[in-house]
Amino acid sequence: MHNCPAVSDVARYLPGSVIDWVVEESFAEVVRLHPAVREVIPVAIRRWRGELVLAGTWSELAAFRRRLQASPYDHVIDSQGLVKSGLVTWFARGRRHGFDRASAREPFAARFYDQRHAVDTAPHAVERNRQLTAAALGYAASGACDYGLVTGAPGMGESLELPQPLAVLLTMTSREYKLWPEEHWRALGAALAASGIHCVLPWGSEEERHRCARIASAIPRAVVPRRMTLTELAGLARVARFVAGVDTGLAHLAAALGRPTLGIYCGSNPRLTGLHAGSTVRNLGAEGTPPSPSEALAALAELGALP
């Protein structure tokens, strides 16, 4: 999500550019929502790490490397600044760009690049990616960021026949320390239901489904839908009155689609990686200081999301 505006910049400042994007296989659906991307090239580093003893893993890795080396590129840009992404960059054919040692999240990654760029570490990750890409390709990026994502016509809300107005509550995240307490979600959901808003709680794993079910049991008319794809979740966000979520990529997706979105932070700092989409988002809380349900309601009111 943090790299989408950089891709939009390339399409704007260098019209006619051909852009391919290497992305973890589980997030390929999001990249396909950006019309400026010609080809999405999935990589499975997360899965391969746990399956190194399997012959099939090494066959997949070899095929991935052949795919990257089959096409020569004018420029290859690593916007993550990690050793794993630097290694992927090194596989590709073309002039390799990345953060210098002082700018990269993992300084050793700078060894993989032909050209290293100094980028201020203070701005939000979205702006750092825009600055890096602009420096690599020789233009000056300015103005508000444009995520550029386009979803299909029918929203998932219509296909599920969900009542309006609805709010999407993203209660799940991959890190336990980023979770907002269940009782806080129940209090927020009950207040929303009392104001006539129907709450939808998506999930991705069985553990998350059980968590959503526990929370929904205390929220009148709350819905825990079937498991959805990322594309379906994007459609659901499009028809929601607003989205509220913890520190998770799905909250960033909703914000990128221009929906009013509340980011709830409990174990991370939103200053550098929080929601970043102008006046349609609010970030609440910080590492070690989760917000209260009343604070969340006040922030939603500020967004104009409540009836």
N, C-alpha and C positions, 0 to 999 in steps of 0.2 A: 504494500500500500504506500509506503514512504517513497517509493521510486516512481510511481505513476506520474506525478507532476513533471518529473524530469523527462519522461518519455513524451509527454504533451509538449514540453518546451522544444524538444528536438523537432517534432513534427511542425511546430509553429515557426521556428527560426531557420530551419533547414528543410524546407518543403521538398518532397521527393525522396527524402531519406528512407532507406530500407532498414527496418529495425527488427531484429530477432531478440528473444528474451529467454535466458536460461532461468528456470525457477523450480523450486521443490515441487515434486509431483502433486502433493496434496493441495497446492495453491495455484495450480495451472488454470483452473476455472476463472480465477480472478483476472489473471493476465489476459485471458481470451476476451474479457469485456472491454479491453482497450483497442479501439479500431486502428490505432497507428502501428500496432504490432503485427508484422507479417507472419512470423512463425513463433510458436511457443515450443521451447525445447525443455521437456521435463528432465529433472535430475532427482535421484533418490538417495542422497547422502544419508539422510536420517534412517532410512530403512537399511541401506547397505551396511551401516555401522554395526547393526545387530546381526548381520547375516554374512560376515566375512568368511566363515568356514564353508559356505555353500559355493559350489562351482558356478551356479547360475548367477550369483552376485558378480563374479569377476567377468562373466560373459556380458552382463548388462553394462558394467563399467567400461569394458573395451568397446562395446557398440556405441556408448555415449561419447567416448573420446573420438572415435572415428567420425561420428556425426559432426562434432565441433570442428574437426580438422578438414572436413570435406569442403567447407565454404570459406574462402578467404574474406576477411573483413577489413575495412579501412581502419576501424577503431574498435577496440574491445574495452569495455568499462566495467570495473568492479565497484559498485556503490555500497557494498556491505563492509568492506575493510576487514574481513576475517581471513584466517589462514585457509579455511575450506573454500571460500569464494575466490580467494587469490589463486588457489590451485586450479579451480575450474577455469579462471581467466587464462592461466598459463597453458591450458590444453588447447585454447582456440588460436587460430591463425590471424594475426593482425597486430597493430600497434596497441600495446596493453597499457591502460591508464588506471590509476587508483590513487587513494590518499597516500600522502607521505607518512613517515613513521610517527610524526607528532600528531597527525590527524586521524590515523586509522584506529579502529577499535582494538585491533590486535596488531601492534607495530611490526611484527615479523611478516605480515601479509605484504608489506611494501616491497619485499624482495622479489615478488612475482611480476612487478610491473616494469615496463620500459620507460614510462613517464610517470613521475610522482607529483602530485599536486598538493600544495598546502591549503587547507580549508579550515576556517575558524571552527573550533569545537563547541562554541557557545550556542549557535543557533539550533533550532529544531532540526531533527533528522531529515525532514522533507526539504528544508532549505539547503542543508549541507549537500544532499544528493543533487539538487538543482545546480548548486555552485560547482560541484565536481564535474558534472556533465558539461556545463557551459565552458569550463576551463579546458576540458579535454577536446571539445569540438570547436572552440574558438568563437563563441558568441557571448553576449551579455544577457543573462536571464533577469527579467524584472517583472514586477506586477504580481497580482495574486496568483496563487497556485491553482492549476486546473488538473484535476485527477483524470478527466477525459473518459471515464467509464460509461459504457452504454449497455443497458440491460434490455432484455426482450420486452415485447409489448405487454403480454398479460402478466399481471402481478400474481404472486403466489397466494396473496390474500383472497383473490377471487376464486381460484381453483380449490381452495380449502373451505370456501364459503364462510369465512370468518366475519363476524359482525363488526361494524364500525361504530365509533372510532376505536382503533386498536393501537396498543403500544407493544413493542417488542422488548422483552426483558432478557438481556444476555447475561445470565448468572454464572456461566462457566468460563474457565480459563485453564491453561495448561499448568499453571503454577499455583499451588495451594495457598501460598502467602498472598496472592493477589485476590483471593475470594472475598467477597463482601458477606458478612454473617447472614445466615438464612433468615433469622428473625428480622433483620433489616429489610430484606427483600419482601418478606410477608407484610411488614408494616407499610412499606411503600405501595405494594400491590393492592392492599386493602383500601388505602386512601385513594388510589387511582380508580378502583372499582366503584367506590362511593361517589366519585365524580362522573361516573358513566363511561369510563374507559375500560375496554376489554383487553386483558393482558395475555400475551402469547409468549411462551417460554421454550425456545428451541434448544436442542441438545445435540451432542455428537457422539457420545459413548454411553454405555449402559449405566455407568456410575453417574454421569451427568443427567441422564434421564430420571434416575431415582431422585437425585437432588431437586430437579425441576418439579417432579411430582410432589415431593414433600412441601416445597414452597407453594405450589399451586393449590394444595389442599386447604390453605388458609385464605385464599383469594377468591371471592365470588366470581363465577363465570370464567375463571382463568382456563386457558387451553394449553396442553402440552401436546404438540403435533407429532406426526411421524418424523423420522429422521429425514432431514433435507440436505440437498446438495448446496454448495456455495452459490451456484447460480439461482437456485430456488430461494435461498435466504436473501439474496440481493433483491429479488422480486418482492419478497415479503416486506423488506425494509421500505421499498418504494411506495407501498400502500399504507404504511404505518403513519400514525399521527406523529410519533416520535420513537426513538430507540434509546434505551438506557442500558449500559453495559459496563462490566469491569474491564480491566486492561487485557483486551483480546483483539485479534485482527478483525473480527466481525464488527466490532464497534467502529473501527477505522473504515471498514467498507461502507457502513451506513453513512458515516460522515462524508466520505468521498462521493456518495451518491446525492449529497445535498440535503439529506434528511436532518431535522433537528435531532441532535444526538448528545446525550449526557454521558461523559466518561467518569466512572467511579473508581478512584485509585486508593488502594489499601497498602500495597507493598512495593510500589514503584513510584518514581518521580515523573509527573507528566510534563515537566518543563522541556525536556529534550525529545520525548517520544510520545507525548499525549496526543489527543485528537487535534487536528490542525486543518481547519476548514473555515476559518473566519467566524462570522457572527452566528452561524447555525449550530455551533457546538459550545459546550461548557465542560471544562475539566474540574473535578471536585475531589478533594482529598490529596494525600501524599503518602510517602512511605512511613508506615507506623501511625498514621493519623487518618483512619477511614472516616468518611463523612457520616452523619446521622441521616435517618430517613427524612426528617424535617428539612435538613439542608438540601437533600436531593429534590424534595418537592419545591423548595424555594428556587432552586436552579432551573427546574423545568418551567416554573412560572416565568422566570426571566427570559427563557427561550420562547415564550409564547406558546408552549406546547399543551398547556392545560385548558380545558373548556372555560 
